[in-house]
């Protein structure tokens, strides 16, 4: 089942991100950008969201962090492949 449009990739990526991060999300994921890598046939969908603090950031007085995650969706199968930090991809 090949994905045929960007909307399908976004819906799949958002659901996967919400499933994986679950209760760590303080806000719903916000769509930031989408691009298709035609070399690998993978959709890359970037979301931004506030994430609940962990024990370390709480001890430092940080209440939440804003994270950017890129969810990769295989175009051929329509399945999620990975979730990565946007900063690691850009480096």
PDB file of N, CA, C and O in Angstrom, chain B, residues numbered from 101:
ATOM      1  N   UNK B 101       0.844  -1.181   0.000  1.00  0.00           N
ATOM      2  CA  UNK B 101       0.000   0.000   0.000  1.00  0.00           C
ATOM      3  C   UNK B 101       0.886   1.239   0.000  1.00  0.00           C
ATOM      4  O   UNK B 101       1.326   1.677   1.063  1.00  0.00           O
ATOM      5  N   UNK B 102       1.144   1.787  -1.117  1.00  0.00           N
ATOM      6  CA  UNK B 102       1.951   3.004  -1.188  1.00  0.00           C
ATOM      7  C   UNK B 102       1.112   4.207  -0.780  1.00  0.00           C
ATOM      8  O   UNK B 102      -0.050   4.334  -1.166  1.00  0.00           O
ATOM      9  N   UNK B 103       1.719   5.081   0.001  1.00  0.00           N
ATOM     10  CA  UNK B 103       1.046   6.329   0.353  1.00  0.00           C
ATOM     11  C   UNK B 103       0.983   7.188  -0.899  1.00  0.00           C
ATOM     12  O   UNK B 103       1.949   7.265  -1.657  1.00  0.00           O
ATOM     13  N   UNK B 104      -0.136   7.822  -1.107  1.00  0.00           N
ATOM     14  CA  UNK B 104      -0.250   8.630  -2.310  1.00  0.00           C
ATOM     15  C   UNK B 104      -0.309  10.114  -2.021  1.00  0.00           C
ATOM     16  O   UNK B 104      -0.210  10.925  -2.941  1.00  0.00           O
ATOM     17  N   UNK B 105      -0.469  10.483  -0.768  1.00  0.00           N
ATOM     18  CA  UNK B 105      -0.465  11.916  -0.523  1.00  0.00           C
ATOM     19  C   UNK B 105       0.094  12.252   0.849  1.00  0.00           C
ATOM     20  O   UNK B 105       0.165  11.416   1.750  1.00  0.00           O
ATOM     21  N   UNK B 106       0.482  13.491   0.964  1.00  0.00           N
ATOM     22  CA  UNK B 106       1.143  13.982   2.157  1.00  0.00           C
ATOM     23  C   UNK B 106       0.235  13.866   3.388  1.00  0.00           C
ATOM     24  O   UNK B 106       0.721  13.633   4.495  1.00  0.00           O
ATOM     25  N   UNK B 107      -1.071  14.026   3.199  1.00  0.00           N
ATOM     26  CA  UNK B 107      -1.990  13.964   4.331  1.00  0.00           C
ATOM     27  C   UNK B 107      -1.964  12.600   5.010  1.00  0.00           C
ATOM     28  O   UNK B 107      -2.021  12.515   6.237  1.00  0.00           O
ATOM     29  N   UNK B 108      -1.879  11.542   4.223  1.00  0.00           N
ATOM     30  CA  UNK B 108      -1.795  10.201   4.806  1.00  0.00           C
ATOM     31  C   UNK B 108      -0.525  10.035   5.635  1.00  0.00           C
ATOM     32  O   UNK B 108      -0.556   9.444   6.714  1.00  0.00           O
ATOM     33  N   UNK B 109       0.579  10.553   5.133  1.00  0.00           N
ATOM     34  CA  UNK B 109       1.845  10.472   5.859  1.00  0.00           C
ATOM     35  C   UNK B 109       1.757  11.232   7.182  1.00  0.00           C
ATOM     36  O   UNK B 109       2.250  10.752   8.202  1.00  0.00           O
ATOM     37  N   UNK B 110       1.142  12.399   7.177  1.00  0.00           N
ATOM     38  CA  UNK B 110       1.021  13.213   8.386  1.00  0.00           C
ATOM     39  C   UNK B 110       0.147  12.513   9.426  1.00  0.00           C
ATOM     40  O   UNK B 110       0.507  12.458  10.602  1.00  0.00           O
ATOM     41  N   UNK B 111      -0.990  11.984   9.002  1.00  0.00           N
ATOM     42  CA  UNK B 111      -1.899  11.296   9.936  1.00  0.00           C
ATOM     43  C   UNK B 111      -1.202  10.094  10.567  1.00  0.00           C
ATOM     44  O   UNK B 111      -1.283   9.895  11.779  1.00  0.00           O
ATOM     45  N   UNK B 112      -0.522   9.300   9.757  1.00  0.00           N
ATOM     46  CA  UNK B 112       0.185   8.119  10.268  1.00  0.00           C
ATOM     47  C   UNK B 112       1.292   8.521  11.233  1.00  0.00           C
ATOM     48  O   UNK B 112       1.439   7.924  12.299  1.00  0.00           O
ATOM     49  N   UNK B 113       2.068   9.531  10.862  1.00  0.00           N
ATOM     50  CA  UNK B 113       3.181   9.981  11.702  1.00  0.00           C
ATOM     51  C   UNK B 113       2.692  10.536  13.035  1.00  0.00           C
ATOM     52  O   UNK B 113       3.279  10.249  14.078  1.00  0.00           O
ATOM     53  N   UNK B 114       1.630  11.320  13.010  1.00  0.00           N
ATOM     54  CA  UNK B 114       1.115  11.904  14.250  1.00  0.00           C
ATOM     55  C   UNK B 114       0.599  10.825  15.195  1.00  0.00           C
ATOM     56  O   UNK B 114       0.867  10.864  16.396  1.00  0.00           O
ATOM     57  N   UNK B 115      -0.133   9.873  14.657  1.00  0.00           N
ATOM     58  CA  UNK B 115      -0.655   8.785  15.488  1.00  0.00           C
ATOM     59  C   UNK B 115       0.494   7.999  16.124  1.00  0.00           C
ATOM     60  O   UNK B 115       0.448   7.665  17.308  1.00  0.00           O
ATOM     61  N   UNK B 116       1.516   7.712  15.331  1.00  0.00           N
ATOM     62  CA  UNK B 116       2.666   6.958  15.834  1.00  0.00           C
ATOM     63  C   UNK B 116       3.393   7.738  16.936  1.00  0.00           C
ATOM     64  O   UNK B 116       3.749   7.172  17.970  1.00  0.00           O
ATOM     65  N   UNK B 117       3.609   9.029  16.711  1.00  0.00           N
ATOM     66  CA  UNK B 117       4.276   9.856  17.709  1.00  0.00           C
ATOM     67  C   UNK B 117       3.477   9.885  19.011  1.00  0.00           C
ATOM     68  O   UNK B 117       4.051   9.750  20.091  1.00  0.00           O
ATOM     69  N   UNK B 118       2.173  10.057  18.916  1.00  0.00           N
ATOM     70  CA  UNK B 118       1.325  10.075  20.105  1.00  0.00           C
ATOM     71  C   UNK B 118       1.334   8.728  20.822  1.00  0.00           C
ATOM     72  O   UNK B 118       1.316   8.680  22.051  1.00  0.00           O
ATOM     73  N   UNK B 119       1.362   7.642  20.064  1.00  0.00           N
ATOM     74  CA  UNK B 119       1.424   6.308  20.675  1.00  0.00           C
ATOM     75  C   UNK B 119       2.737   6.086  21.410  1.00  0.00           C
ATOM     76  O   UNK B 119       2.750   5.545  22.516  1.00  0.00           O
ATOM     77  N   UNK B 120       3.835   6.500  20.803  1.00  0.00           N
ATOM     78  CA  UNK B 120       5.157   6.270  21.390  1.00  0.00           C
ATOM     79  C   UNK B 120       5.396   7.159  22.609  1.00  0.00           C
ATOM     80  O   UNK B 120       5.855   6.676  23.644  1.00  0.00           O
ATOM     81  N   UNK B 121       5.090   8.447  22.497  1.00  0.00           N
ATOM     82  CA  UNK B 121       5.379   9.376  23.587  1.00  0.00           C
ATOM     83  C   UNK B 121       4.278   9.428  24.636  1.00  0.00           C
ATOM     84  O   UNK B 121       4.535   9.791  25.784  1.00  0.00           O
ATOM     85  N   UNK B 122       3.065   9.073  24.261  1.00  0.00           N
ATOM     86  CA  UNK B 122       1.951   8.957  25.193  1.00  0.00           C
ATOM     87  C   UNK B 122       1.869  10.046  26.240  1.00  0.00           C
ATOM     88  O   UNK B 122       1.675  11.219  25.921  1.00  0.00           O
ATOM     89  N   UNK B 123       2.019   9.646  27.503  1.00  0.00           N
ATOM     90  CA  UNK B 123       1.837  10.563  28.630  1.00  0.00           C
ATOM     91  C   UNK B 123       2.961  11.600  28.767  1.00  0.00           C
ATOM     92  O   UNK B 123       2.847  12.515  29.582  1.00  0.00           O
ATOM     93  N   UNK B 124       4.035  11.476  27.992  1.00  0.00           N
ATOM     94  CA  UNK B 124       5.110  12.474  28.039  1.00  0.00           C
ATOM     95  C   UNK B 124       4.729  13.771  27.330  1.00  0.00           C
ATOM     96  O   UNK B 124       5.359  14.807  27.540  1.00  0.00           O
ATOM     97  N   UNK B 125       3.702  13.710  26.494  1.00  0.00           N
ATOM     98  CA  UNK B 125       3.264  14.896  25.752  1.00  0.00           C
ATOM     99  C   UNK B 125       2.468  15.823  26.652  1.00  0.00           C
ATOM    100  O   UNK B 125       1.497  15.400  27.281  1.00  0.00           O
ATOM    101  N   UNK B 126       2.874  17.087  26.719  1.00  0.00           N
ATOM    102  CA  UNK B 126       2.108  18.091  27.457  1.00  0.00           C
ATOM    103  C   UNK B 126       1.119  18.792  26.541  1.00  0.00           C
ATOM    104  O   UNK B 126       0.085  19.290  26.986  1.00  0.00           O
ATOM    105  N   UNK B 127       1.448  18.823  25.257  1.00  0.00           N
ATOM    106  CA  UNK B 127       0.579  19.452  24.264  1.00  0.00           C
ATOM    107  C   UNK B 127       0.461  18.510  23.068  1.00  0.00           C
ATOM    108  O   UNK B 127       1.328  17.660  22.862  1.00  0.00           O
ATOM    109  N   UNK B 128      -0.582  18.652  22.294  1.00  0.00           N
ATOM    110  CA  UNK B 128      -0.668  17.850  21.068  1.00  0.00           C
ATOM    111  C   UNK B 128       0.480  18.213  20.124  1.00  0.00           C
ATOM    112  O   UNK B 128       0.909  19.367  20.087  1.00  0.00           O
ATOM    113  N   UNK B 129       0.978  17.242  19.367  1.00  0.00           N
ATOM    114  CA  UNK B 129       2.030  17.540  18.397  1.00  0.00           C
ATOM    115  C   UNK B 129       1.543  18.546  17.360  1.00  0.00           C
ATOM    116  O   UNK B 129       0.413  18.470  16.879  1.00  0.00           O
ATOM    117  N   UNK B 130       2.411  19.480  17.032  1.00  0.00           N
ATOM    118  CA  UNK B 130       2.100  20.519  16.046  1.00  0.00           C
ATOM    119  C   UNK B 130       2.937  20.274  14.802  1.00  0.00           C
ATOM    120  O   UNK B 130       4.162  20.179  14.881  1.00  0.00           O
ATOM    121  N   UNK B 131       2.284  20.173  13.665  1.00  0.00           N
ATOM    122  CA  UNK B 131       2.981  19.926  12.409  1.00  0.00           C
ATOM    123  C   UNK B 131       3.889  21.098  12.074  1.00  0.00           C
ATOM    124  O   UNK B 131       3.457  22.251  12.080  1.00  0.00           O
ATOM    125  N   UNK B 132       5.149  20.798  11.780  1.00  0.00           N
ATOM    126  CA  UNK B 132       6.115  21.831  11.430  1.00  0.00           C
ATOM    127  C   UNK B 132       6.495  21.770   9.951  1.00  0.00           C
ATOM    128  O   UNK B 132       6.512  22.797   9.272  1.00  0.00           O
ATOM    129  N   UNK B 133       6.801  20.569   9.449  1.00  0.00           N
ATOM    130  CA  UNK B 133       7.171  20.446   8.039  1.00  0.00           C
ATOM    131  C   UNK B 133       7.075  18.988   7.596  1.00  0.00           C
ATOM    132  O   UNK B 133       7.084  18.065   8.411  1.00  0.00           O
ATOM    133  N   UNK B 134       6.984  18.816   6.284  1.00  0.00           N
ATOM    134  CA  UNK B 134       6.925  17.486   5.676  1.00  0.00           C
ATOM    135  C   UNK B 134       7.771  17.512   4.415  1.00  0.00           C
ATOM    136  O   UNK B 134       7.712  18.462   3.634  1.00  0.00           O
ATOM    137  N   UNK B 135       8.558  16.462   4.222  1.00  0.00           N
ATOM    138  CA  UNK B 135       9.273  16.336   2.956  1.00  0.00           C
ATOM    139  C   UNK B 135       9.396  14.870   2.593  1.00  0.00           C
ATOM    140  O   UNK B 135       9.409  13.989   3.453  1.00  0.00           O
ATOM    141  N   UNK B 136       9.485  14.636   1.289  1.00  0.00           N
ATOM    142  CA  UNK B 136       9.611  13.276   0.761  1.00  0.00           C
ATOM    143  C   UNK B 136      11.014  13.100   0.230  1.00  0.00           C
ATOM    144  O   UNK B 136      11.481  13.879  -0.601  1.00  0.00           O
ATOM    145  N   UNK B 137      11.690  12.061   0.721  1.00  0.00           N
ATOM    146  CA  UNK B 137      13.035  11.744   0.254  1.00  0.00           C
ATOM    147  C   UNK B 137      12.892  10.716  -0.866  1.00  0.00           C
ATOM    148  O   UNK B 137      12.636   9.541  -0.606  1.00  0.00           O
ATOM    149  N   UNK B 138      13.057  11.160  -2.107  1.00  0.00           N
ATOM    150  CA  UNK B 138      12.848  10.245  -3.231  1.00  0.00           C
ATOM    151  C   UNK B 138      13.998   9.258  -3.422  1.00  0.00           C
ATOM    152  O   UNK B 138      13.883   8.328  -4.221  1.00  0.00           O
ATOM    153  N   UNK B 139      15.098   9.446  -2.706  1.00  0.00           N
ATOM    154  CA  UNK B 139      16.200   8.464  -2.761  1.00  0.00           C
ATOM    155  C   UNK B 139      15.850   7.218  -1.950  1.00  0.00           C
ATOM    156  O   UNK B 139      16.226   6.104  -2.316  1.00  0.00           O
ATOM    157  N   UNK B 140      15.123   7.418  -0.840  1.00  0.00           N
ATOM    158  CA  UNK B 140      14.797   6.305   0.051  1.00  0.00           C
ATOM    159  C   UNK B 140      13.303   5.971   0.069  1.00  0.00           C
ATOM    160  O   UNK B 140      12.890   5.006   0.712  1.00  0.00           O
ATOM    161  N   UNK B 141      12.496   6.767  -0.635  1.00  0.00           N
ATOM    162  CA  UNK B 141      11.038   6.607  -0.640  1.00  0.00           C
ATOM    163  C   UNK B 141      10.463   6.655   0.772  1.00  0.00           C
ATOM    164  O   UNK B 141       9.660   5.810   1.169  1.00  0.00           O
ATOM    165  N   UNK B 142      10.897   7.669   1.515  1.00  0.00           N
ATOM    166  CA  UNK B 142      10.453   7.850   2.898  1.00  0.00           C
ATOM    167  C   UNK B 142       9.911   9.266   3.075  1.00  0.00           C
ATOM    168  O   UNK B 142      10.528  10.242   2.648  1.00  0.00           O
ATOM    169  N   UNK B 143       8.745   9.356   3.715  1.00  0.00           N
ATOM    170  CA  UNK B 143       8.182  10.642   4.129  1.00  0.00           C
ATOM    171  C   UNK B 143       8.800  11.014   5.458  1.00  0.00           C
ATOM    172  O   UNK B 143       8.904  10.165   6.343  1.00  0.00           O
ATOM    173  N   UNK B 144       9.213  12.257   5.624  1.00  0.00           N
ATOM    174  CA  UNK B 144       9.759  12.758   6.874  1.00  0.00           C
ATOM    175  C   UNK B 144       8.828  13.853   7.381  1.00  0.00           C
ATOM    176  O   UNK B 144       8.654  14.883   6.731  1.00  0.00           O
ATOM    177  N   UNK B 145       8.238  13.621   8.536  1.00  0.00           N
ATOM    178  CA  UNK B 145       7.231  14.526   9.071  1.00  0.00           C
ATOM    179  C   UNK B 145       7.732  15.063  10.406  1.00  0.00           C
ATOM    180  O   UNK B 145       7.954  14.296  11.343  1.00  0.00           O
ATOM    181  N   UNK B 146       7.912  16.381  10.494  1.00  0.00           N
ATOM    182  CA  UNK B 146       8.424  17.011  11.705  1.00  0.00           C
ATOM    183  C   UNK B 146       7.270  17.586  12.524  1.00  0.00           C
ATOM    184  O   UNK B 146       6.400  18.286  12.006  1.00  0.00           O
ATOM    185  N   UNK B 147       7.292  17.269  13.820  1.00  0.00           N
ATOM    186  CA  UNK B 147       6.323  17.801  14.771  1.00  0.00           C
ATOM    187  C   UNK B 147       7.068  18.500  15.894  1.00  0.00           C
ATOM    188  O   UNK B 147       8.176  18.103  16.255  1.00  0.00           O
ATOM    189  N   UNK B 148       6.464  19.532  16.441  1.00  0.00           N
ATOM    190  CA  UNK B 148       6.954  20.182  17.642  1.00  0.00           C
ATOM    191  C   UNK B 148       5.912  20.015  18.737  1.00  0.00           C
ATOM    192  O   UNK B 148       4.711  20.016  18.470  1.00  0.00           O
ATOM    193  N   UNK B 149       6.384  19.871  19.979  1.00  0.00           N
ATOM    194  CA  UNK B 149       5.465  19.697  21.095  1.00  0.00           C
ATOM    195  C   UNK B 149       6.184  19.958  22.408  1.00  0.00           C
ATOM    196  O   UNK B 149       7.403  19.821  22.504  1.00  0.00           O
ATOM    197  N   UNK B 150       5.406  20.336  23.420  1.00  0.00           N
ATOM    198  CA  UNK B 150       5.956  20.455  24.760  1.00  0.00           C
ATOM    199  C   UNK B 150       5.955  19.075  25.402  1.00  0.00           C
ATOM    200  O   UNK B 150       4.969  18.341  25.349  1.00  0.00           O
ATOM    201  N   UNK B 151       7.077  18.749  26.002  1.00  0.00           N
ATOM    202  CA  UNK B 151       7.270  17.447  26.628  1.00  0.00           C
ATOM    203  C   UNK B 151       7.385  17.646  28.136  1.00  0.00           C
ATOM    204  O   UNK B 151       8.030  18.586  28.599  1.00  0.00           O
ATOM    205  N   UNK B 152       6.759  16.762  28.891  1.00  0.00           N
ATOM    206  CA  UNK B 152       6.838  16.841  30.353  1.00  0.00           C
ATOM    207  C   UNK B 152       8.287  16.696  30.797  1.00  0.00           C
ATOM    208  O   UNK B 152       9.063  15.968  30.178  1.00  0.00           O
ATOM    209  N   UNK B 153       8.647  17.389  31.864  1.00  0.00           N
ATOM    210  CA  UNK B 153      10.037  17.298  32.345  1.00  0.00           C
ATOM    211  C   UNK B 153      10.320  15.934  32.962  1.00  0.00           C
ATOM    212  O   UNK B 153       9.432  15.293  33.525  1.00  0.00           O
ATOM    213  N   UNK B 154      11.562  15.507  32.847  1.00  0.00           N
ATOM    214  CA  UNK B 154      11.977  14.287  33.535  1.00  0.00           C
ATOM    215  C   UNK B 154      12.562  14.687  34.890  1.00  0.00           C
ATOM    216  O   UNK B 154      12.554  15.867  35.239  1.00  0.00           O
ATOM    217  N   UNK B 155      13.060  13.735  35.643  1.00  0.00           N
ATOM    218  CA  UNK B 155      13.580  14.021  36.984  1.00  0.00           C
ATOM    219  C   UNK B 155      14.735  15.018  36.960  1.00  0.00           C
ATOM    220  O   UNK B 155      14.844  15.861  37.851  1.00  0.00           O
ATOM    221  N   UNK B 156      15.584  14.931  35.963  1.00  0.00           N
ATOM    222  CA  UNK B 156      16.750  15.810  35.890  1.00  0.00           C
ATOM    223  C   UNK B 156      16.332  17.239  35.589  1.00  0.00           C
ATOM    224  O   UNK B 156      16.771  18.169  36.265  1.00  0.00           O
ATOM    225  N   UNK B 157      15.485  17.424  34.581  1.00  0.00           N
ATOM    226  CA  UNK B 157      15.079  18.789  34.246  1.00  0.00           C
ATOM    227  C   UNK B 157      14.185  19.389  35.334  1.00  0.00           C
ATOM    228  O   UNK B 157      14.193  20.603  35.538  1.00  0.00           O
ATOM    229  N   UNK B 158      13.425  18.559  36.025  1.00  0.00           N
ATOM    230  CA  UNK B 158      12.602  19.062  37.142  1.00  0.00           C
ATOM    231  C   UNK B 158      13.488  19.587  38.261  1.00  0.00           C
ATOM    232  O   UNK B 158      13.200  20.631  38.847  1.00  0.00           O
ATOM    233  N   UNK B 159      14.569  18.864  38.559  1.00  0.00           N
ATOM    234  CA  UNK B 159      15.488  19.270  39.619  1.00  0.00           C
ATOM    235  C   UNK B 159      16.174  20.591  39.280  1.00  0.00           C
ATOM    236  O   UNK B 159      16.575  21.331  40.178  1.00  0.00           O
ATOM    237  N   UNK B 160      16.311  20.889  37.991  1.00  0.00           N
ATOM    238  CA  UNK B 160      16.956  22.120  37.553  1.00  0.00           C
ATOM    239  C   UNK B 160      15.955  23.272  37.465  1.00  0.00           C
ATOM    240  O   UNK B 160      16.330  24.395  37.125  1.00  0.00           O
ATOM    241  N   UNK B 161      14.692  23.001  37.767  1.00  0.00           N
ATOM    242  CA  UNK B 161      13.679  24.044  37.735  1.00  0.00           C
ATOM    243  C   UNK B 161      13.005  24.220  36.391  1.00  0.00           C
ATOM    244  O   UNK B 161      12.237  25.163  36.201  1.00  0.00           O
ATOM    245  N   UNK B 162      13.280  23.327  35.461  1.00  0.00           N
ATOM    246  CA  UNK B 162      12.645  23.387  34.144  1.00  0.00           C
ATOM    247  C   UNK B 162      11.314  22.658  34.205  1.00  0.00           C
ATOM    248  O   UNK B 162      11.238  21.525  34.681  1.00  0.00           O
ATOM    249  N   UNK B 163      10.277  23.305  33.724  1.00  0.00           N
ATOM    250  CA  UNK B 163       8.956  22.710  33.819  1.00  0.00           C
ATOM    251  C   UNK B 163       8.574  21.896  32.598  1.00  0.00           C
ATOM    252  O   UNK B 163       7.823  20.926  32.712  1.00  0.00           O
ATOM    253  N   UNK B 164       9.070  22.267  31.453  1.00  0.00           N
ATOM    254  CA  UNK B 164       8.822  21.498  30.243  1.00  0.00           C
ATOM    255  C   UNK B 164       9.873  21.877  29.202  1.00  0.00           C
ATOM    256  O   UNK B 164      10.573  22.880  29.336  1.00  0.00           O
ATOM    257  N   UNK B 165       9.962  21.063  28.184  1.00  0.00           N
ATOM    258  CA  UNK B 165      10.873  21.364  27.085  1.00  0.00           C
ATOM    259  C   UNK B 165      10.089  21.265  25.781  1.00  0.00           C
ATOM    260  O   UNK B 165       9.152  20.477  25.659  1.00  0.00           O
ATOM    261  N   UNK B 166      10.489  22.075  24.819  1.00  0.00           N
ATOM    262  CA  UNK B 166       9.864  21.992  23.506  1.00  0.00           C
ATOM    263  C   UNK B 166      10.761  21.124  22.651  1.00  0.00           C
ATOM    264  O   UNK B 166      11.949  21.403  22.496  1.00  0.00           O
ATOM    265  N   UNK B 167      10.192  20.079  22.101  1.00  0.00           N
ATOM    266  CA  UNK B 167      10.957  19.127  21.311  1.00  0.00           C
ATOM    267  C   UNK B 167      10.483  19.147  19.865  1.00  0.00           C
ATOM    268  O   UNK B 167       9.313  19.402  19.579  1.00  0.00           O
ATOM    269  N   UNK B 168      11.409  18.874  18.971  1.00  0.00           N
ATOM    270  CA  UNK B 168      11.093  18.684  17.560  1.00  0.00           C
ATOM    271  C   UNK B 168      11.495  17.261  17.199  1.00  0.00           C
ATOM    272  O   UNK B 168      12.648  16.868  17.375  1.00  0.00           O
ATOM    273  N   UNK B 169      10.549  16.503  16.699  1.00  0.00           N
ATOM    274  CA  UNK B 169      10.819  15.123  16.304  1.00  0.00           C
ATOM    275  C   UNK B 169      10.414  14.914  14.856  1.00  0.00           C
ATOM    276  O   UNK B 169       9.408  15.447  14.389  1.00  0.00           O
ATOM    277  N   UNK B 170      11.221  14.126  14.155  1.00  0.00           N
ATOM    278  CA  UNK B 170      10.944  13.784  12.768  1.00  0.00           C
ATOM    279  C   UNK B 170      10.554  12.311  12.717  1.00  0.00           C
ATOM    280  O   UNK B 170      11.327  11.436  13.105  1.00  0.00           O
ATOM    281  N   UNK B 171       9.355  12.057  12.237  1.00  0.00           N
ATOM    282  CA  UNK B 171       8.870  10.687  12.091  1.00  0.00           C
ATOM    283  C   UNK B 171       9.029  10.299  10.626  1.00  0.00           C
ATOM    284  O   UNK B 171       8.533  10.985   9.733  1.00  0.00           O
ATOM    285  N   UNK B 172       9.725   9.194  10.390  1.00  0.00           N
ATOM    286  CA  UNK B 172       9.926   8.698   9.029  1.00  0.00           C
ATOM    287  C   UNK B 172       8.872   7.629   8.738  1.00  0.00           C
ATOM    288  O   UNK B 172       8.672   6.704   9.525  1.00  0.00           O
ATOM    289  N   UNK B 173       8.202   7.775   7.589  1.00  0.00           N
ATOM    290  CA  UNK B 173       7.165   6.841   7.169  1.00  0.00           C
ATOM    291  C   UNK B 173       7.568   6.255   5.819  1.00  0.00           C
ATOM    292  O   UNK B 173       7.806   6.991   4.861  1.00  0.00           O
ATOM    293  N   UNK B 174       7.643   4.926   5.749  1.00  0.00           N
ATOM    294  CA  UNK B 174       7.974   4.248   4.503  1.00  0.00           C
ATOM    295  C   UNK B 174       6.821   4.423   3.514  1.00  0.00           C
ATOM    296  O   UNK B 174       5.675   4.106   3.831  1.00  0.00           O
ATOM    297  N   UNK B 175       7.123   4.921   2.328  1.00  0.00           N
ATOM    298  CA  UNK B 175       6.075   5.180   1.342  1.00  0.00           C
ATOM    299  C   UNK B 175       5.458   3.884   0.820  1.00  0.00           C
ATOM    300  O   UNK B 175       4.256   3.836   0.556  1.00  0.00           O
ATOM    301  N   UNK B 176       6.245   2.861   0.673  1.00  0.00           N
ATOM    302  CA  UNK B 176       5.756   1.595   0.111  1.00  0.00           C
ATOM    303  C   UNK B 176       4.762   0.901   1.034  1.00  0.00           C
ATOM    304  O   UNK B 176       3.707   0.448   0.589  1.00  0.00           O
ATOM    305  N   UNK B 177       5.100   0.819   2.327  1.00  0.00           N
ATOM    306  CA  UNK B 177       4.243   0.080   3.270  1.00  0.00           C
ATOM    307  C   UNK B 177       3.297   0.979   4.050  1.00  0.00           C
ATOM    308  O   UNK B 177       2.270   0.518   4.547  1.00  0.00           O
ATOM    309  N   UNK B 178       3.640   2.267   4.161  1.00  0.00           N
ATOM    310  CA  UNK B 178       2.851   3.179   4.971  1.00  0.00           C
ATOM    311  C   UNK B 178       3.127   3.053   6.455  1.00  0.00           C
ATOM    312  O   UNK B 178       2.416   3.637   7.273  1.00  0.00           O
ATOM    313  N   UNK B 179       4.170   2.285   6.813  1.00  0.00           N
ATOM    314  CA  UNK B 179       4.514   2.053   8.215  1.00  0.00           C
ATOM    315  C   UNK B 179       5.587   3.025   8.709  1.00  0.00           C
ATOM    316  O   UNK B 179       6.466   3.433   7.949  1.00  0.00           O
ATOM    317  N   UNK B 180       5.505   3.391   9.992  1.00  0.00           N
ATOM    318  CA  UNK B 180       6.564   4.207  10.588  1.00  0.00           C
ATOM    319  C   UNK B 180       7.884   3.445  10.598  1.00  0.00           C
ATOM    320  O   UNK B 180       7.914   2.233  10.812  1.00  0.00           O
ATOM    321  N   UNK B 181       8.963   4.166  10.365  1.00  0.00           N
ATOM    322  CA  UNK B 181      10.291   3.571  10.337  1.00  0.00           C
ATOM    323  C   UNK B 181      11.114   4.018  11.541  1.00  0.00           C
ATOM    324  O   UNK B 181      11.842   3.222  12.134  1.00  0.00           O
ATOM    325  N   UNK B 182      10.995   5.311  11.903  1.00  0.00           N
ATOM    326  CA  UNK B 182      11.801   5.826  13.006  1.00  0.00           C
ATOM    327  C   UNK B 182      11.256   7.155  13.503  1.00  0.00           C
ATOM    328  O   UNK B 182      10.433   7.801  12.855  1.00  0.00           O
ATOM    329  N   UNK B 183      11.749   7.541  14.684  1.00  0.00           N
ATOM    330  CA  UNK B 183      11.533   8.878  15.232  1.00  0.00           C
ATOM    331  C   UNK B 183      12.908   9.400  15.613  1.00  0.00           C
ATOM    332  O   UNK B 183      13.642   8.745  16.352  1.00  0.00           O
ATOM    333  N   UNK B 184      13.259  10.583  15.108  1.00  0.00           N
ATOM    334  CA  UNK B 184      14.577  11.152  15.395  1.00  0.00           C
ATOM    335  C   UNK B 184      14.438  12.603  15.821  1.00  0.00           C
ATOM    336  O   UNK B 184      13.448  13.265  15.510  1.00  0.00           O
ATOM    337  N   UNK B 185      15.443  13.087  16.537  1.00  0.00           N
ATOM    338  CA  UNK B 185      15.525  14.505  16.876  1.00  0.00           C
ATOM    339  C   UNK B 185      15.820  15.288  15.615  1.00  0.00           C
ATOM    340  O   UNK B 185      16.672  14.889  14.821  1.00  0.00           O
ATOM    341  N   UNK B 186      15.135  16.387  15.424  1.00  0.00           N
ATOM    342  CA  UNK B 186      15.380  17.210  14.235  1.00  0.00           C
ATOM    343  C   UNK B 186      16.816  17.722  14.207  1.00  0.00           C
ATOM    344  O   UNK B 186      17.426  17.806  13.142  1.00  0.00           O
ATOM    345  N   UNK B 187      17.349  18.061  15.363  1.00  0.00           N
ATOM    346  CA  UNK B 187      18.709  18.597  15.427  1.00  0.00           C
ATOM    347  C   UNK B 187      19.749  17.575  14.963  1.00  0.00           C
ATOM    348  O   UNK B 187      20.748  17.954  14.353  1.00  0.00           O
ATOM    349  N   UNK B 188      19.537  16.312  15.235  1.00  0.00           N
ATOM    350  CA  UNK B 188      20.485  15.283  14.797  1.00  0.00           C
ATOM    351  C   UNK B 188      20.460  15.125  13.286  1.00  0.00           C
ATOM    352  O   UNK B 188      21.494  14.871  12.669  1.00  0.00           O
ATOM    353  N   UNK B 189      19.308  15.272  12.701  1.00  0.00           N
ATOM    354  CA  UNK B 189      19.194  15.143  11.248  1.00  0.00           C
ATOM    355  C   UNK B 189      19.881  16.310  10.563  1.00  0.00           C
ATOM    356  O   UNK B 189      20.509  16.133   9.520  1.00  0.00           O
ATOM    357  N   UNK B 190      19.769  17.506  11.141  1.00  0.00           N
ATOM    358  CA  UNK B 190      20.352  18.701  10.528  1.00  0.00           C
ATOM    359  C   UNK B 190      21.863  18.777  10.680  1.00  0.00           C
ATOM    360  O   UNK B 190      22.535  19.469   9.915  1.00  0.00           O
ATOM    361  N   UNK B 191      22.398  18.067  11.667  1.00  0.00           N
ATOM    362  CA  UNK B 191      23.841  18.141  11.926  1.00  0.00           C
ATOM    363  C   UNK B 191      24.658  17.445  10.862  1.00  0.00           C
ATOM    364  O   UNK B 191      25.886  17.422  10.943  1.00  0.00           O
TER     365      UNK B 191
END
